């Protein structure tokens, strides 16, 4: 398939058509699901719902046995960004935590019951905050803000929370500055949920493959590997490497919270999905060279059929990491015009890093960015369905040999399918 055919196929995909990808992009044909409500989850499928709100990041996962997880539930004043804001959907009459909970209840096979919740790192666009909230209530004589996870919990029942540094909140150092606001917010939430709602708590175990597991039945070939946490990474052979070891010798008062992000790889048969919050950071070494922590991540992540772009595509994703993941589908959760920056998109589209065809799927790629970046070669790799903001659903079929990416309308709650792309998993 030459580039002209590929561009044609990409255009067809954006128009609500199906692409059947085997070894490369094939010609587009109409998909029977387009224009209809989302069909839902079936036993044996592994689904990841990238929920669009325009103000934060959130993913709802359904394992093949029906076990569920809400990974991040962000809410912050992205509207206050002015010209940098992206569409807030369905609208601003509710805060993101409630919109997310409503979405979860529409697709969750167990209604309001969610088995796991996990915060990737202590930033408000991933978990809510004390300073941007839907309501303030008094519980046990203390102010309790409904924002992000704490607001979603007014509508959802979480069974277990997994946190990067609970219960002491000092790994690798006491949380300060922007992270301290998020820590205070989440600490109140965790305390309330354990005391009043019976939610269990666990600290994320780096390197573990037995912490996030199917709870409702055996699933052959399905596993979750914990690969990053608190500035450390876990190699498949069991080694743990502290990327901040040298910096700790200088007794730092703070670290980049993004670099503390939790990272996991979901495997289902031959299929792989990578996600690691906002995992990104860099600094100058004593010899004058620059150390990029994403280059270290490249040594532990392995290839992934689908990968969520670190830090919303804002000054993230090194060539080494892109080459290690070699993803066919790149997904980006967006709440700002400065996400998916041109130099990041150029790296993701660079065929000299790896030659395989690929498509980049943002939650939204707004007209302002398309105008500003007009003529950039990498625009041909952007999924045209992202021109209008929408939810995205990764659906891996039973056994992991096939998967699809679906865009759903986000301007209302009708869950109408806008486009579908079908893929065959890489052979491993």
Secondary structure, DSSP 4 states (H G I P E B T S, - for coil): --HHHHHHHHHHHHTTEEEEESSS---EEE-TTTTSB-----TT-EEEEE---SSS-EEEEE-TTS-EEEEEE----GGGGGGG----SS-TTS-HHHHHHHHHHHH-TTTTEEEEEE-SSS-HHHH--SSS-SEEEEETTEEEEE-THHHHTTT-EEEEEEESSTTTT-SSS---HHHHHHHHHHHHHHHHHHHHH--EEEE--TT-SSSS--SSS--TTEEEEEEEETTEEE-TTS-EEETTHHHHTT--S---GGGG--EEEEEETTEEEEE-TT---EEE-TTSPEEEHHHHHTTTS---SEEEPGGGGSS---HHHHHHH--SEEEE--SSTTSS-HHHHHHHH-TTT--S--EEEES---HHHHHHTTT-GGGGGB-GGGGS-EEEEEEEPTTSSEEEEEEEE-SSSS-BEEEEEEEEPPP-
